[in-house]
Amino acid sequence: MSKSAARKKMEKRIQQGVLDPRIERGSWHGVKPVTKIKPDKRKYAFAKNDDDRVFKAA
């Protein structure tokens, strides 16, 4: 099989002394991905005081 143009370009750059991109693949470099947590009903239903409530009693 022949090499793709992208692979040829990558290998040429590695030969010239550029860092191999395959080394860095899958690495977060110390960053920890965090999932976003949605506020639940308890935050609104049991607020600390009346000013924190979104839905005020009529």
Buried (B, 14 or more C-beta within 10 A) or exposed (E): EEEEEEEEEBEEEEEEEEEEEEEEEEEEEEEEEEEEEEEEEEEEEEEEEEEEEEEEEE
